[in-house]
Amino acid sequence: MPARHNQLYVTVEEYLSREEQSAIRHEYVDGRLFAMSGSTIKHNIISGNLFSLLHVNLKGGPCKVFIEAVKVRVEATNSFYYPDVMVSCASHAESAVYTEQPVLIAEVLSPSTTAIDRREKLIAYKQIPSLNEYLIVHQKKRCVEIYRRDASGNWNVCELSTGSSFEICSVAGGRIEVAMQDLYDGADGEGHSTPAVKEGEMIEDWLEEADSAE
């Protein structure tokens, strides 16, 4: 979880200026800065796999995929976050350091970020007009929580995808099928594998984790 510091209100302009020169990344939430901690190797591998899978499918098209170091601005909550993986189909200047128009955001869960990814960021990301899909990818089990905006602009109830593959529906050019094996490739320790789970089992675990984060 990002470290919270007592500080005076920081404007967006001050934040962007400081962040350009800072050796440590910070997320920004309505005037406050939160230092970002480093990720585990497993977290990095899963994020990289998703980035690579999306990049191959989107190559040559209008949509671009970004990983970790590019910020998203959520104007409704006056916030800037660093999503693990993000897709935007908007045009950006080469010098841009953030986007305001993602169509897809994915976060890989870590023990320290579970509550933030499922609550603060979920609430904030849903207020981005261009966003159509939010993925929360688990590390301990092969499971992806999928939040989608429907044609009426309403967000669907979370879908727990625990099968052999799942679909990403938010990017230009149609649906992208992602195999769980490819998403978690190389993220398992030697001689061990991240277990696949039945949806009922995952729902029970998910509710327990949500309750413990209260």
C-alpha positions in Angstrom: 0.0 0.0 0.0 1.4 3.5 -0.8 2.8 5.2 2.3 0.8 8.2 3.5 2.5 11.3 4.7 1.3 14.3 6.6 1.7 17.3 4.3 0.3 20.5 3.0 -2.1 20.4 0.0 -0.2 19.9 -3.2 -1.7 21.2 -6.4 -1.8 19.2 -9.6 0.8 21.4 -11.2 3.1 21.0 -8.3 2.6 17.2 -8.3 3.4 16.8 -12.0 6.5 19.0 -11.7 7.8 17.2 -8.6 7.1 13.8 -10.1 9.2 14.5 -13.2 12.2 15.0 -11.0 11.5 12.4 -8.3 13.3 9.1 -8.0 10.3 7.6 -6.3 6.9 7.4 -7.9 3.9 8.9 -6.1 0.2 8.6 -6.7 -1.9 11.7 -6.1 -5.3 11.9 -4.4 -6.9 15.3 -4.1 -3.8 17.1 -2.9 -2.0 14.3 -1.1 1.0 12.2 -2.3 1.4 8.5 -1.7 4.8 6.9 -2.3 4.6 3.8 -4.3 6.4 0.6 -3.1 8.2 -1.8 -5.3 6.5 -4.9 -6.7 7.4 -8.6 -6.4 8.9 -10.6 -9.3 5.6 -12.5 -9.6 3.6 -9.3 -9.7 5.9 -7.9 -12.4 5.8 -11.1 -14.5 1.9 -11.2 -14.5 1.8 -7.5 -15.4 4.3 -8.0 -18.2 2.5 -11.0 -19.6 -0.8 -9.1 -19.8 1.1 -6.1 -21.4 2.6 -8.4 -24.0 -0.6 -10.2 -24.8 -2.4 -6.9 -25.3 0.5 -5.4 -27.3 0.5 -8.3 -29.8 -3.2 -8.0 -30.4 -3.3 -4.2 -30.6 -0.1 -3.7 -32.7 -0.7 -1.5 -35.7 -4.1 -0.3 -34.5 -5.3 3.0 -32.8 -5.1 1.6 -29.3 -1.9 1.6 -27.3 -1.0 -0.4 -24.2 1.0 1.1 -21.3 2.6 -0.5 -18.3 3.3 0.8 -14.7 5.1 4.1 -15.4 2.3 5.9 -17.3 -0.3 7.7 -15.1 -4.0 7.9 -15.5 -5.8 11.1 -14.4 -9.2 10.8 -12.8 -10.6 14.3 -13.0 -13.8 13.4 -11.0 -11.7 12.6 -7.9 -8.8 14.9 -8.6 -6.4 11.9 -8.7 -3.5 10.4 -10.5 -2.7 6.7 -10.4 -0.2 4.4 -11.9 -2.2 1.4 -13.2 -0.2 -1.9 -13.7 -1.5 -2.1 -17.3 -3.7 0.3 -19.2 -5.0 0.7 -22.8 -6.0 4.0 -24.4 -7.3 4.6 -27.9 -6.9 8.4 -27.7 -4.1 10.4 -29.4 -1.3 11.6 -27.1 1.7 13.8 -27.5 5.0 11.9 -27.3 5.9 13.9 -24.2 2.7 13.1 -22.4 3.1 11.5 -18.9 -0.5 10.6 -18.3 -3.8 9.8 -20.1 -7.3 10.9 -19.2 -9.0 8.5 -21.7 -8.2 4.8 -21.0 -10.6 2.2 -22.2 -9.1 -0.6 -20.1 -7.3 -0.6 -16.8 -5.8 -3.7 -15.0 -4.4 -4.0 -11.5 -2.5 -7.0 -10.2 -3.4 -7.6 -6.6 -0.8 -7.5 -3.9 -1.5 -8.0 -0.1 -0.8 -4.3 0.5 -3.0 -3.0 -2.4 -6.1 -5.2 -2.2 -8.3 -2.7 -0.3 -7.2 0.2 -2.6 -7.6 -1.7 -5.8 -11.1 -3.0 -4.9 -12.4 0.2 -3.3 -10.7 3.5 -3.8 -9.5 2.8 -7.3 -12.7 0.9 -8.3 -14.8 3.9 -7.3 -12.4 6.3 -9.0 -11.9 4.4 -12.2 -15.7 4.0 -12.7 -15.9 7.8 -13.0 -13.6 7.9 -16.0 -16.0 8.5 -18.9 -13.9 6.6 -21.5 -13.3 3.5 -19.3 -15.2 0.4 -20.3 -13.4 -2.4 -18.4 -11.5 -2.8 -15.2 -9.6 -6.0 -14.4 -8.3 -7.1 -11.0 -5.8 -9.9 -11.5 -5.1 -12.2 -8.5 -1.6 -13.5 -7.7 -2.3 -16.4 -5.4 -5.0 -18.0 -7.6 -5.7 -18.0 -11.3 -8.6 -15.6 -11.1 -9.5 -12.3 -12.8 -12.3 -10.0 -11.5 -13.9 -8.3 -14.4 -15.9 -5.1 -14.2 -17.6 -3.9 -17.4 -19.6 -0.9 -18.4 -22.7 -1.8 -20.5 -24.2 0.1 -23.5 -26.4 2.1 -21.1 -23.3 3.3 -19.2 -24.0 1.1 -16.1 -21.3 -1.0 -14.6 -22.0 -4.7 -14.4 -21.7 -6.8 -11.2 -18.2 -8.2 -10.9 -17.6 -11.4 -12.9 -15.1 -13.9 -11.4 -13.3 -15.6 -14.3 -11.7 -18.8 -13.2 -11.8 -20.8 -16.4 -9.1 -21.6 -18.9 -9.5 -18.2 -20.5 -11.4 -14.9 -20.4 -12.3 -12.1 -22.9 -11.4 -8.5 -23.0 -14.2 -6.6 -24.7 -13.3 -2.9 -24.3 -10.7 -2.3 -27.0 -11.2 -1.3 -30.6 -11.2 -4.1 -33.1 -13.3 -6.6 -31.2 -12.8 -9.1 -28.4 -9.4 -10.4 -27.2 -9.3 -13.8 -25.7 -6.7 -14.2 -23.0 -5.6 -17.7 -21.9 -5.0 -18.1 -18.1 -1.9 -20.2 -18.9 -0.5 -17.3 -20.9 -1.4 -14.7 -18.3 0.3 -16.6 -15.5 3.2 -18.0 -17.6 6.5 -17.9 -15.7 4.8 -16.6 -12.5 4.8 -19.9 -10.7 7.6 -21.1 -8.6 9.7 -24.1 -9.7 7.8 -27.3 -9.2 4.6 -25.4 -8.2 1.7 -23.8 -10.1 -0.8 -21.1 -9.3 -3.9 -23.2 -8.6 -6.9 -22.9 -10.8 -10.1 -22.7 -8.8 -13.8 -23.2 -9.2 -15.9 -20.1 -9.3 -17.8 -21.1 -6.1 -14.6 -21.5 -4.2 -13.3 -18.2 -5.5 -16.4 -16.3 -4.5 -16.1 -17.6 -1.0 -12.4 -16.6 -0.8 -13.2 -13.2 -2.4 -15.9 -12.4 0.2 -13.6 -13.5 3.0 -10.9 -11.2 1.8 -13.3 -8.3 1.3 -14.6 -8.8 4.9 -11.1 -8.8 6.3 -10.3 -5.5 4.6 -13.2 -3.8 6.4 
